[in-house]
């Protein structure tokens, strides 16, 4: 499910001395691989939630993902909703044709920023 390393923080934004808020990474990359189904949903949800809470931008790299089911799509929607509430950008990168087709058929391709 997760290629190693699964997360690639790319430089942190450090708070000022007066700031009491948490440190936020500029960007977090989650690299996923293989077939993702409902059995992967809980762990993926945890990792996406952490990433959204910790970063200004979350990139979900799907170039090695060959299949997603509706449970995973639900996790993506929940993460996008959470990100919208926090003002965090989520980018879905390089979905393979079967995954892109699932996003299009379900109408979710309009919901996500896909590159």
Order of alpha helices (4+ residues) and beta strands (2+ residues): beta-beta-beta-alpha-beta-alpha-beta-alpha-beta
